Amino acid sequence: MREKNVREINLTKENICFANKISVEDNVIAAECTLLFDVDKYFGTTIKKDNTWISFDVCWTPNESVHAEYRLRSFDDCCKRLVDWRLTEEEQEIILDKMEEYCMQETGKTLQELWDSYEVE
């Protein structure tokens, strides 16, 4: 499997969406994203040839930083590899905006409000 640092495709607000419930875990708010583009061109992978798929997860912390990682998954091996994915500043802003919208839609709270309510419990 090849990997490279240069993205051949850009992450935009239109080609990312959140797939599952947003959750508070391990001192972060986490959510899984669906990427609506050729992930091989974004991550530099070869999943089409390797019969795998990518699970893309993002995490938010109270200092409003956003972190991302992806997992290479396959039918024969649950999780082949976990990779920290460095987001550009623009990608961090895009994901933060989308995550705020998704959090409001799912919980009726901002990320900070959700975090604060979790801290109280």
N, C-alpha and C positions, 0 to 999 in steps of 0.2 A: 504494500500500500504506500503510495507516495503522499507526502505532505509538504506544503510550502507555506510561506508567510504572506505571499501576495494574493490578495483577493481578486478574482476575475469578475466578480459580480458584487454589487453593493447591497447592503442591508438597508431597506427603506421601511417607512411606516406602513406601506401598503403590502409588503411581502413578508411580514411577520405577524403572527397572531398567537394568542394564548390558547392552549388546548385543554387543560385540566384545572381543577380547583387551585386557587392560590393558597399556600399554607405557610404557617409560621413554624419553623423548625431549626434547631441548631443555631440559634441566635441570628437567623436571617428570615426574610420572607422570600419564599421560593415559588417558582412557577415553571411549567414546561411550555415551550413554544413550538409552534408548527411553522416551518419555513417554507414559503410558497415560491421556491425557485430551485434551480439546480444546485444542490448542496455541494456537489463535487467542485463546482467552480468557486464556491465560497470558501470551503475548508481545505481544498487541495487534496481531497480524498478520491478514492475510486470505488465508491460503494456499489455502483451499478455492476461492476465486474466482480466484486467480492461477495455479492449476495448478502449485503448488510444494509442497515439503515442507521440513521443518526437520530438520537434523542438529544435535543438542545434545551438546556435548563439555564434559567437566569435567577440570580439572587440579589436581593436588596438589603442593605443594612441601614440602620437609623441615621448614619451620617450621609445618607443619600448616595452611597456608592453602589455601583451595579457591577456584578461579576457574572461571567458566563462560563459554561463548560459543556462539552458534548460527550456523548457516549456512543461508541460504535457497537451496534447490537446485531445479532444474527439469530436465526432459528435454532441452530445447533449449539450456540454458546450465548447465554443470556447477555453478557456484557463483555465484549472483547477488549475494550480499552476506554479509559476515561481521560479526557484531554481538557486542561484549562485553556480557555479561548480568550485571548486578549482582545478586548473591544477597543475600537478607536473612540475618541471623545464624542464624535458625531453618533456612533452606534450606541454609546452609553446614553446619550440624550434621547435617541429614538426609543430605546428599550424602556427607559425611565418613564417617558410620556405614555407609551403603550401600557406599561405595567400599572401606572396610576389609573388610567382609564379602566383597565380590566379589574383592578381592585375595587373601584367605585361600583362597577357593574355587578360584581360578584358579592360584595360585602356591604355596600353602601358607605364605605369608609375610604379615606385616603390611606396610602401606605403607612404614614406616620400614625394616623388614628388607629389603624389595625394593630400596629406595633404597640402603641400605648395601651390598648385594651388587652393585648396578650400579656404585657408586663404586669397589669393589675391582677390578672387571674392567678 
